[in-house]
Every structure is written in structure tokens, then in C-alpha cells.
Amino acid sequence: MQNRALKTLPSVSRCALMKLLSNKPEKAFNLVNNRAGFTECATQCGLVYNQLAQILQDVCCGLWKRRVPGCVHARVRAMKVKVISILEDNYMYLVIEEQSKQALAVDPAVPHRLLEIVKREGLFLVAVLTTHYHWDHARGNEALVNEVPSLKVYGADDRIKGLTDKVTDSQELKFNSINVKCLFTPCHTSGDMCYYVWEDECTDAPAVFTGDTLFIGGCGRFLEGTAEQMHHNLTKVIASLPQETKVFCGHENTIKNLKFALLVEPENEKVKEMLSWARARDDDDKPTVPSTLKEEFDYNPFLRLSEKAVQKFTEKMEPVEVMRVLRKEMDKFKKPKERLPPQAMLALQWGLLMSSKDHLSPAIKDSD
């Protein structure tokens, strides 16, 4: 543990701190997250609070910053998720491990744009997590595998283009300090998979990438499944995750979802607040992702099946039946304006960058 701050300490303090940390930065993380332990360490080493914080900042060099209670910043791990808007309202994501610069892509439907970002930020793309086979989520896989031959493409459906590794429910993947748990959520398609992601020694909240299963304020269409399946997906699988989990969904349709939520629960103040916030974000051309699971339980009607207002709206009491009616009503609710064909959307974004080899796949209608 070599750093300038240590060299300025009295030998007694330096030796005491070296002994406590045993040259392992991991112990510094524990101290940062434990105020009592932090204070005890400072006392044993004859240091004031801020002196120890500065040393830990050096010890944890190269990691993200986090505020130590009541003092200066010290660096600890923080999982970075890059949100990338594509097509008309889709999102693809990069999950980045800061130390190694390794990155995982989630639903990279516009591969050239993803590779430009990877190159610009000096990242190493090691894997793709595909939530389902639809064109606007999986279209980029084959092109990425051609560009990065060692790339692993994970998914649960044989219809996913470029699939190299088929995953199953509860299977866990590990990429250095990044951990991924696969959550099988069939309904939107029969092979939908959500991905629960966290980083070792990370102070940040975990994330779940839900594709077209759970949206901010809504859920995906039951294109290849049933209300029973979606009820299980939302209330048993996703709802079992920690409440602070960040939700990264596949589409930016928050305003429409919240307008429907307000129709279902006109007196829900959380819905009103969220809708106002989402409109402001839209005015500034900013994404509304991520939300958190805790927030979703406050305003997403598909997670509020036992609420009296939701049951009154659906005229049903049994949760699965409430889910079924909600989805039918949502399907009829202010259908979105006519979209450009997917090929036209790509042409607008790609322009002359699209090569002759990078052909278009057939469009998937009603993808979200």
C-alpha cells in the first residue's frame, strides 16, 4: 500500500494503519461503509477523520467516488450503466466494469453505434445479454459477433440471432466483478429473459434489465403468453428483488404508461408526480430510466393489483383477472401514432454508414 498520504504520517500511525488494512484495499471499502469502524480505525491510528478519508481515497485509487459520512470523498466501486437511445423509442445499454474496462451490452439493436461508443470510451466488449428475439432488441447480435469473434451472446430463445450461449432460469454468469442472474419471464415472448446485475464490492444499487416485460409505469404485451405468466413474472420473480433495484427497461414509453396509470388511479398522487416529471424529462429530451422497484410499486398499476382503485377500474378482485383486464384496457388506450417501418427508422439513423453486408432482418410488429 504505497501512496503519498501514507508517507506524510508519523511512523506510529503509518504502521498501525498498515497493520489494520493488511495491504488489502478491500478492507478500506468496509471502513468506508461502516462509520463506527471508520472512527475506530482513525482513533487507533492517531488520525483525525479527514486524514484517514484522504488515505483511503489513495488506497482505493482507480475506483469510483463515494461520499464518506461527514468528510471528503473516498473511492469505492460503483457499477456504471450507460443508457443509449436508439430507433424510435428503444434503449440499449452498456454495463461497464471500470477497473478492467470490460463491458456487457444489453439488447444492442444498432451495432455500429454501440461499437463507436465502445471504441471512444476504450472499452472491451465481452458479452451481449439479449432479453428476447424481437428485431428491435436482437438485430445487432450477428454484426457484433462478426466484428468481435470472441463475443458471447446470451439469451433464452433459439430464435435470437447470433446466439452463442443459451441460458436458463436462475443461471448465474460472472464477468470479473460483474455478476448476472438470469430470470426467465415468458409472456411477451415465450423466451423472454430478464437480467439481474450487480458488482462485487459495489456500494451502488443492483440493476435489472427487463426488456419488454416490465416498463416504467407499465408492462409488455402478452404476445406469446398469458395473464397468469405475467402475473408470476411481475409479482413473484421481479418483485422478489431488492426494493432499491434499478429498473432499466427496453422502451421509452413512460408518459403513455403513466397516462393510463392515472386513468386507473385518478387519485394517486405518486402517478401525478411521476407523470409531471416524465413530461419534463421528455421536454429536455432525457430518458426516464432507470426507476426503482420501490417506485414502481407506488405508481405502476400492473404491480398494484390488490389496490382498491385498480380493482374498481377492472371490476375484478382476483389478481390474475385484474392483470388480464388491465392489459386489455392498456392495449386499447390511446394507440400510439403510426410508426415508420423499422427499415426506415434504421435508414434515418444509419445513413450511409450501413454496409452492404449489414442487411436488415424482417420487422417484428407490435414489438413492445
DRENDO-1510 file (C-alpha; in Angstrom, 1 decimal, always signed):
<recs>
REC; n; res; u; v; w
REC; 1; MET; +0.0; +0.0; +0.0 .
REC; 2; GLN; +2.2; +2.8; -1.4 .
REC; 3; ASN; +0.9; +6.3; -1.5 .
REC; 4; ARG; +1.9; +9.9; -0.8 .
REC; 5; ALA; -0.6; +10.4; +2.1 .
REC; 6; LEU; +0.9; +7.5; +4.0 .
REC; 7; LYS; +4.4; +8.8; +3.7 .
REC; 8; THR; +3.4; +12.0; +5.4 .
REC; 9; LEU; +2.2; +10.2; +8.5 .
REC; 10; PRO; +4.1; +9.7; +11.7 .
REC; 11; SER; +5.7; +6.2; +11.7 .
REC; 12; VAL; +3.4; +5.0; +14.6 .
REC; 13; SER; +0.3; +6.0; +12.7 .
REC; 14; ARG; +1.6; +4.6; +9.4 .
REC; 15; CYS; +2.4; +1.2; +11.0 .
REC; 16; ALA; -0.9; +1.0; +12.8 .
REC; 17; LEU; -2.8; +1.7; +9.6 .
REC; 18; MET; -0.8; -0.7; +7.6 .
REC; 19; LYS; -1.5; -3.4; +10.1 .
REC; 20; LEU; -5.2; -2.7; +10.1 .
REC; 21; LEU; -5.6; -2.7; +6.4 .
REC; 22; SER; -3.0; -5.5; +5.9 .
REC; 23; ASN; -2.3; -4.0; +2.5 .
REC; 24; LYS; -5.8; -5.1; +1.3 .
REC; 25; PRO; -7.9; -2.3; -0.3 .
REC; 26; GLU; -11.0; -4.4; +0.3 .
REC; 27; LYS; -10.7; -3.5; +4.0 .
REC; 28; ALA; -10.8; +0.1; +3.0 .
REC; 29; PHE; -14.3; -0.5; +1.4 .
REC; 30; ASN; -15.5; -2.0; +4.7 .
REC; 31; LEU; -14.3; +1.1; +6.6 .
REC; 32; VAL; -15.9; +3.5; +4.2 .
REC; 33; ASN; -19.3; +1.8; +4.6 .
REC; 34; ASN; -19.1; +1.4; +8.4 .
REC; 35; ARG; -18.9; +4.7; +10.3 .
REC; 36; ALA; -18.2; +3.1; +13.6 .
REC; 37; GLY; -15.3; +1.0; +12.1 .
REC; 38; PHE; -14.0; +4.1; +10.3 .
REC; 39; THR; -13.9; +6.1; +13.6 .
REC; 40; GLU; -12.3; +3.3; +15.5 .
REC; 41; CYS; -9.6; +2.9; +12.9 .
REC; 42; ALA; -8.9; +6.6; +12.9 .
REC; 43; THR; -8.6; +6.6; +16.7 .
REC; 44; GLN; -6.3; +3.5; +16.8 .
REC; 45; CYS; -4.0; +5.1; +14.2 .
REC; 46; GLY; -3.9; +8.5; +15.9 .
REC; 47; LEU; -5.6; +10.2; +12.9 .
REC; 48; VAL; -8.4; +12.7; +12.5 .
REC; 49; TYR; -11.4; +11.6; +10.5 .
REC; 50; ASN; -10.4; +13.5; +7.3 .
REC; 51; GLN; -6.8; +12.3; +7.4 .
REC; 52; LEU; -8.0; +8.7; +7.2 .
REC; 53; ALA; -10.5; +9.5; +4.5 .
REC; 54; GLN; -7.8; +11.0; +2.3 .
REC; 55; ILE; -5.6; +7.9; +2.8 .
REC; 56; LEU; -8.4; +5.6; +1.9 .
REC; 57; GLN; -9.0; +7.7; -1.2 .
REC; 58; ASP; -5.4; +6.9; -2.3 .
REC; 59; VAL; -5.7; +3.3; -1.3 .
REC; 60; CYS; -8.8; +2.8; -3.4 .
REC; 61; CYS; -7.4; +4.7; -6.4 .
REC; 62; GLY; -8.8; +3.9; -9.8 .
REC; 63; LEU; -12.3; +3.2; -8.4 .
REC; 64; TRP; -15.4; +5.4; -8.4 .
REC; 65; LYS; -16.0; +8.1; -5.8 .
REC; 66; ARG; -18.5; +7.8; -3.0 .
REC; 67; ARG; -19.1; +10.2; -0.1 .
REC; 68; VAL; -17.7; +9.0; +3.3 .
REC; 69; PRO; -20.1; +10.1; +6.1 .
REC; 70; GLY; -19.3; +13.6; +7.1 .
REC; 71; CYS; -16.0; +14.1; +5.3 .
REC; 72; VAL; -14.2; +14.2; +2.0 .
REC; 73; HIS; -14.7; +11.7; -0.9 .
REC; 74; ALA; -13.2; +8.3; -0.9 .
REC; 75; ARG; -13.2; +6.0; -3.9 .
REC; 76; VAL; -15.1; +2.7; -4.0 .
REC; 77; ARG; -16.6; +0.6; -6.7 .
REC; 78; ALA; -19.8; +1.8; -8.5 .
REC; 79; MET; -21.4; -0.1; -11.3 .
REC; 80; LYS; -21.7; +2.1; -14.4 .
REC; 81; VAL; -24.7; +1.6; -16.7 .
REC; 82; LYS; -24.7; +3.7; -20.0 .
REC; 83; VAL; -28.1; +4.4; -21.4 .
REC; 84; ILE; -28.2; +4.6; -25.2 .
REC; 85; SER; -31.4; +5.7; -27.0 .
REC; 86; ILE; -31.9; +4.1; -30.4 .
REC; 87; LEU; -34.5; +3.7; -33.1 .
REC; 88; GLU; -37.8; +5.5; -32.2 .
REC; 89; ASP; -38.1; +4.7; -28.5 .
REC; 90; ASN; -35.8; +1.7; -27.8 .
REC; 91; TYR; -32.9; +1.6; -25.3 .
REC; 92; MET; -29.8; -0.5; -25.4 .
REC; 93; TYR; -27.3; -0.5; -22.5 .
REC; 94; LEU; -23.7; -0.9; -21.7 .
REC; 95; VAL; -22.8; -2.3; -18.2 .
REC; 96; ILE; -19.2; -1.2; -17.6 .
REC; 97; GLU; -16.6; -2.6; -15.1 .
REC; 98; GLU; -14.5; +0.5; -14.5 .
REC; 99; GLN; -11.3; -1.3; -13.4 .
REC; 100; SER; -10.9; -3.6; -16.4 .
REC; 101; LYS; -12.9; -1.6; -18.9 .
REC; 102; GLN; -14.9; -4.7; -19.8 .
REC; 103; ALA; -18.4; -4.1; -20.9 .
REC; 104; LEU; -21.6; -6.1; -21.4 .
REC; 105; ALA; -24.2; -4.9; -23.9 .
REC; 106; VAL; -27.9; -5.4; -23.3 .
REC; 107; ASP; -30.2; -5.6; -26.4 .
REC; 108; PRO; -27.7; -3.8; -28.8 .
REC; 109; ALA; -30.0; -3.4; -31.8 .
REC; 110; VAL; -27.9; -0.7; -33.5 .
REC; 111; PRO; -24.4; -2.4; -33.6 .
REC; 112; HIS; -22.4; +0.3; -35.3 .
REC; 113; ARG; -23.4; +2.9; -32.8 .
REC; 114; LEU; -22.6; +0.6; -29.9 .
REC; 115; LEU; -19.1; -0.1; -31.4 .
REC; 116; GLU; -18.5; +3.6; -31.8 .
REC; 117; ILE; -19.2; +4.1; -28.1 .
REC; 118; VAL; -17.1; +1.1; -27.1 .
REC; 119; LYS; -14.1; +2.4; -29.1 .
REC; 120; ARG; -14.5; +6.0; -28.0 .
REC; 121; GLU; -14.5; +5.0; -24.3 .
REC; 122; GLY; -11.7; +2.5; -24.6 .
REC; 123; LEU; -13.9; -0.5; -23.6 .
REC; 124; PHE; -13.6; -4.2; -24.2 .
REC; 125; LEU; -16.9; -5.7; -25.3 .
REC; 126; VAL; -17.1; -9.3; -23.8 .
REC; 127; ALA; -20.8; -10.3; -23.9 .
REC; 128; VAL; -24.3; -9.5; -25.1 .
REC; 129; LEU; -27.4; -10.1; -22.9 .
REC; 130; THR; -30.5; -10.4; -25.1 .
REC; 131; THR; -33.8; -10.2; -23.4 .
REC; 132; HIS; -35.8; -11.6; -26.3 .
REC; 133; TYR; -35.7; -12.3; -30.0 .
REC; 134; HIS; -37.6; -9.4; -31.5 .
REC; 135; TRP; -35.9; -7.4; -34.2 .
REC; 136; ASP; -35.6; -4.2; -32.2 .
REC; 137; HIS; -33.7; -5.9; -29.4 .
REC; 138; ALA; -31.6; -8.7; -31.1 .
REC; 139; ARG; -31.0; -7.3; -34.6 .
REC; 140; GLY; -27.4; -6.3; -33.8 .
REC; 141; ASN; -26.1; -9.5; -32.5 .
REC; 142; GLU; -24.8; -11.1; -35.7 .
REC; 143; ALA; -23.0; -7.9; -36.8 .
REC; 144; LEU; -21.3; -7.7; -33.4 .
REC; 145; VAL; -20.2; -11.3; -33.4 .
REC; 146; ASN; -18.7; -10.6; -36.9 .
REC; 147; GLU; -16.8; -7.7; -35.5 .
REC; 148; VAL; -15.8; -9.3; -32.2 .
REC; 149; PRO; -15.3; -13.0; -32.8 .
REC; 150; SER; -14.8; -13.8; -29.2 .
REC; 151; LEU; -18.1; -12.2; -28.2 .
REC; 152; LYS; -20.6; -14.3; -26.2 .
REC; 153; VAL; -24.3; -13.7; -26.9 .
REC; 154; TYR; -26.6; -14.9; -24.2 .
REC; 155; GLY; -30.3; -15.5; -24.4 .
REC; 156; ALA; -33.1; -18.0; -23.7 .
REC; 157; ASP; -34.6; -18.4; -27.1 .
REC; 158; ASP; -33.2; -20.2; -30.1 .
REC; 159; ARG; -34.8; -17.6; -32.3 .
REC; 160; ILE; -32.3; -15.0; -31.1 .
REC; 161; LYS; -30.0; -14.1; -33.9 .
REC; 162; GLY; -26.3; -14.7; -33.2 .
REC; 163; LEU; -27.0; -16.7; -30.0 .
REC; 164; THR; -23.8; -18.5; -28.8 .
REC; 165; ASP; -24.8; -19.4; -25.2 .
REC; 166; LYS; -28.4; -20.4; -24.3 .
REC; 167; VAL; -29.2; -19.6; -20.6 .
REC; 168; THR; -31.8; -21.0; -18.2 .
REC; 169; ASP; -33.7; -19.6; -15.3 .
REC; 170; SER; -31.6; -18.7; -12.2 .
REC; 171; GLN; -28.4; -19.4; -14.1 .
REC; 172; GLU; -25.6; -17.1; -13.0 .
REC; 173; LEU; -22.9; -15.6; -15.1 .
REC; 174; LYS; -19.7; -13.8; -14.0 .
REC; 175; PHE; -17.6; -11.3; -15.8 .
REC; 176; ASN; -14.7; -10.3; -13.4 .
REC; 177; SER; -16.6; -8.4; -10.7 .
REC; 178; ILE; -19.9; -8.2; -12.6 .
REC; 179; ASN; -22.5; -10.8; -11.7 .
REC; 180; VAL; -25.6; -11.6; -13.8 .
REC; 181; LYS; -28.5; -13.7; -12.7 .
REC; 182; CYS; -30.9; -14.8; -15.4 .
REC; 183; LEU; -34.6; -14.5; -14.7 .
REC; 184; PHE; -36.9; -16.4; -17.0 .
REC; 185; THR; -40.0; -14.3; -17.7 .
REC; 186; PRO; -42.0; -15.8; -20.6 .
REC; 187; CYS; -45.1; -13.9; -21.8 .
REC; 188; HIS; -44.2; -11.1; -24.1 .
REC; 189; THR; -42.4; -13.8; -26.0 .
REC; 190; SER; -42.1; -17.4; -24.8 .
REC; 191; GLY; -38.4; -17.0; -24.4 .
REC; 192; ASP; -38.1; -13.7; -22.5 .
REC; 193; MET; -35.3; -13.4; -20.0 .
REC; 194; CYS; -34.6; -10.5; -17.6 .
REC; 195; TYR; -31.1; -10.0; -16.2 .
REC; 196; TYR; -30.4; -9.1; -12.6 .
REC; 197; VAL; -26.9; -7.5; -12.4 .
REC; 198; TRP; -24.7; -6.5; -9.5 .
REC; 199; GLU; -21.0; -5.8; -9.0 .
REC; 200; ASP; -18.8; -7.2; -6.2 .
REC; 201; GLU; -17.7; -4.7; -3.5 .
REC; 202; CYS; -20.1; -2.2; -5.0 .
REC; 203; THR; -22.0; +0.4; -3.0 .
REC; 204; ASP; -24.4; +1.1; -5.8 .
REC; 205; ALA; -27.8; -0.5; -6.1 .
REC; 206; PRO; -28.2; -3.6; -8.3 .
REC; 207; ALA; -29.9; -3.3; -11.6 .
REC; 208; VAL; -32.5; -5.4; -13.5 .
REC; 209; PHE; -32.7; -5.2; -17.3 .
REC; 210; THR; -36.3; -6.1; -18.1 .
REC; 211; GLY; -36.6; -5.7; -21.9 .
REC; 212; ASP; -40.3; -5.7; -22.7 .
REC; 213; THR; -41.5; -7.4; -19.5 .
REC; 214; LEU; -41.6; -4.5; -17.1 .
REC; 215; PHE; -41.7; -0.9; -18.2 .
REC; 216; ILE; -41.7; +2.3; -16.1 .
REC; 217; GLY; -45.4; +2.5; -15.2 .
REC; 218; GLY; -46.4; -0.5; -17.3 .
REC; 219; CYS; -45.7; -3.9; -18.7 .
REC; 220; GLY; -45.2; -5.6; -22.1 .
REC; 221; ARG; -47.9; -7.0; -24.3 .
REC; 222; PHE; -48.8; -10.7; -23.9 .
REC; 223; LEU; -47.8; -11.6; -27.4 .
REC; 224; GLU; -46.9; -15.2; -26.7 .
REC; 225; GLY; -48.1; -15.7; -23.2 .
REC; 226; THR; -50.9; -15.3; -20.7 .
REC; 227; ALA; -52.0; -13.1; -17.8 .
REC; 228; GLU; -51.0; -15.9; -15.4 .
REC; 229; GLN; -47.5; -15.8; -16.7 .
REC; 230; MET; -47.1; -12.0; -16.5 .
REC; 231; HIS; -48.6; -12.1; -13.0 .
REC; 232; HIS; -46.0; -14.6; -12.0 .
REC; 233; ASN; -43.2; -12.6; -13.7 .
REC; 234; LEU; -44.0; -9.3; -12.0 .
REC; 235; THR; -45.3; -10.3; -8.6 .
REC; 236; LYS; -43.1; -13.4; -7.9 .
REC; 237; VAL; -39.9; -13.1; -10.0 .
REC; 238; ILE; -39.2; -9.4; -10.3 .
REC; 239; ALA; -40.9; -8.3; -7.1 .
REC; 240; SER; -38.6; -10.7; -5.2 .
REC; 241; LEU; -35.6; -8.5; -6.0 .
REC; 242; PRO; -34.4; -5.8; -3.5 .
REC; 243; GLN; -36.6; -2.8; -3.5 .
REC; 244; GLU; -33.7; -0.5; -4.3 .
REC; 245; THR; -33.0; -2.4; -7.6 .
REC; 246; LYS; -32.8; +0.0; -10.6 .
REC; 247; VAL; -35.1; -0.9; -13.4 .
REC; 248; PHE; -33.8; -0.5; -17.0 .
REC; 249; CYS; -36.5; -1.3; -19.5 .
REC; 250; GLY; -36.4; -1.7; -23.2 .
REC; 251; HIS; -38.6; +1.2; -24.4 .
REC; 252; GLU; -39.2; +4.9; -23.6 .
REC; 253; ASN; -43.0; +4.8; -23.3 .
REC; 254; THR; -43.3; +6.2; -19.7 .
REC; 255; ILE; -45.6; +9.1; -20.5 .
REC; 256; LYS; -48.2; +6.8; -22.2 .
REC; 257; ASN; -47.9; +4.3; -19.4 .
REC; 258; LEU; -48.4; +6.9; -16.7 .
REC; 259; LYS; -51.4; +8.5; -18.5 .
REC; 260; PHE; -53.0; +5.0; -18.4 .
REC; 261; ALA; -52.0; +4.6; -14.7 .
REC; 262; LEU; -53.7; +7.9; -14.0 .
REC; 263; LEU; -56.9; +6.7; -15.7 .
REC; 264; VAL; -56.8; +3.6; -13.5 .
REC; 265; GLU; -56.0; +5.5; -10.3 .
REC; 266; PRO; -57.0; +9.2; -10.7 .
REC; 267; GLU; -56.3; +10.0; -7.1 .
REC; 268; ASN; -52.8; +8.5; -6.9 .
REC; 269; GLU; -50.5; +11.4; -6.2 .
REC; 270; LYS; -47.4; +9.4; -7.0 .
REC; 271; VAL; -48.7; +8.9; -10.5 .
REC; 272; LYS; -49.4; +12.6; -10.9 .
REC; 273; GLU; -45.9; +13.5; -9.7 .
REC; 274; MET; -44.2; +10.9; -11.9 .
REC; 275; LEU; -46.1; +12.0; -14.9 .
REC; 276; SER; -45.2; +15.6; -14.4 .
REC; 277; TRP; -41.5; +14.6; -14.0 .
REC; 278; ALA; -41.6; +12.4; -17.1 .
REC; 279; ARG; -43.1; +15.2; -19.2 .
REC; 280; ALA; -40.3; +17.5; -18.1 .
REC; 281; ARG; -37.7; +14.8; -19.0 .
REC; 282; ASP; -39.3; +14.4; -22.4 .
REC; 283; ASP; -39.2; +18.2; -23.0 .
REC; 284; ASP; -35.5; +18.1; -22.2 .
REC; 285; ASP; -35.0; +15.0; -24.5 .
REC; 286; LYS; -33.8; +13.0; -21.5 .
REC; 287; PRO; -34.5; +9.4; -20.6 .
REC; 288; THR; -36.8; +8.4; -17.7 .
REC; 289; VAL; -34.8; +5.2; -17.0 .
REC; 290; PRO; -34.0; +4.0; -14.5 .
REC; 291; SER; -36.7; +3.8; -12.0 .
REC; 292; THR; -36.5; +1.6; -8.9 .
REC; 293; LEU; -38.7; -1.3; -7.9 .
REC; 294; LYS; -39.9; +0.6; -4.8 .
REC; 295; GLU; -41.1; +3.4; -7.1 .
REC; 296; GLU; -42.8; +1.1; -9.4 .
REC; 297; PHE; -44.9; -0.3; -6.6 .
REC; 298; ASP; -46.1; +3.2; -5.9 .
REC; 299; TYR; -47.5; +4.0; -9.4 .
REC; 300; ASN; -47.4; +1.0; -11.8 .
REC; 301; PRO; -50.9; -0.4; -11.9 .
REC; 302; PHE; -49.5; -3.8; -13.0 .
REC; 303; LEU; -47.8; -4.1; -9.7 .
REC; 304; ARG; -50.8; -2.8; -7.7 .
REC; 305; LEU; -53.3; -5.5; -8.4 .
REC; 306; SER; -54.7; -5.6; -4.9 .
REC; 307; GLU; -55.3; -1.9; -4.6 .
REC; 308; LYS; -59.0; -1.0; -4.4 .
REC; 309; ALA; -58.8; +1.7; -7.1 .
REC; 310; VAL; -57.2; -0.8; -9.5 .
REC; 311; GLN; -59.8; -3.5; -8.7 .
REC; 312; LYS; -62.6; -0.9; -9.1 .
REC; 313; PHE; -61.3; +0.1; -12.5 .
REC; 314; THR; -61.1; -3.5; -13.7 .
REC; 315; GLU; -64.3; -4.7; -11.9 .
REC; 316; LYS; -62.3; -7.7; -10.8 .
REC; 317; MET; -60.9; -8.9; -7.5 .
REC; 318; GLU; -58.7; -11.9; -8.3 .
REC; 319; PRO; -55.2; -10.6; -9.1 .
REC; 320; VAL; -54.7; -12.6; -12.3 .
REC; 321; GLU; -58.1; -11.4; -13.6 .
REC; 322; VAL; -57.2; -7.8; -12.7 .
REC; 323; MET; -53.9; -8.2; -14.7 .
REC; 324; ARG; -55.8; -9.6; -17.6 .
REC; 325; VAL; -58.3; -6.7; -17.8 .
REC; 326; LEU; -55.6; -4.1; -17.2 .
REC; 327; ARG; -53.6; -5.4; -20.2 .
REC; 328; LYS; -56.7; -5.5; -22.4 .
REC; 329; GLU; -57.6; -1.9; -21.5 .
REC; 330; MET; -54.0; -0.8; -21.9 .
REC; 331; ASP; -54.0; -2.3; -25.4 .
REC; 332; LYS; -57.0; -0.1; -26.3 .
REC; 333; PHE; -55.7; +3.0; -24.6 .
REC; 334; LYS; -54.8; +5.8; -27.0 .
REC; 335; LYS; -52.9; +3.7; -29.5 .
REC; 336; PRO; -49.6; +5.4; -30.5 .
REC; 337; LYS; -49.3; +7.3; -33.7 .
REC; 338; GLU; -48.4; +5.3; -36.8 .
REC; 339; ARG; -44.7; +4.4; -36.7 .
REC; 340; LEU; -42.3; +4.5; -39.5 .
REC; 341; PRO; -41.4; +1.0; -40.8 .
REC; 342; PRO; -38.3; -0.4; -38.9 .
REC; 343; GLN; -36.3; -0.3; -42.1 .
REC; 344; ALA; -37.0; +3.4; -42.4 .
REC; 345; MET; -36.0; +4.1; -38.8 .
REC; 346; LEU; -32.7; +2.4; -39.4 .
REC; 347; ALA; -32.1; +4.3; -42.6 .
REC; 348; LEU; -32.6; +7.5; -40.8 .
REC; 349; GLN; -30.1; +6.6; -38.1 .
REC; 350; TRP; -27.5; +4.8; -40.2 .
REC; 351; GLY; -27.5; +6.8; -43.3 .
REC; 352; LEU; -24.5; +5.9; -45.4 .
REC; 353; LEU; -22.9; +4.0; -42.5 .
REC; 354; MET; -24.8; +0.8; -43.3 .
REC; 355; SER; -22.6; -1.6; -45.2 .
REC; 356; SER; -23.9; -4.0; -47.9 .
REC; 357; LYS; -23.2; -6.9; -45.6 .
REC; 358; ASP; -25.2; -5.4; -42.7 .
REC; 359; HIS; -28.6; -6.4; -44.1 .
REC; 360; LEU; -31.9; -5.8; -42.5 .
REC; 361; SER; -33.9; -8.5; -40.7 .
REC; 362; PRO; -37.7; -8.8; -41.0 .
REC; 363; ALA; -39.6; -6.4; -38.8 .
REC; 364; ILE; -41.5; -7.6; -35.7 .
REC; 365; LYS; -44.9; -5.9; -35.4 .
REC; 366; ASP; -46.2; -4.8; -32.0 .
REC; 367; SER; -42.7; -5.3; -30.5 .
REC; 368; ASP; -43.4; -3.7; -27.2 .
</recs>
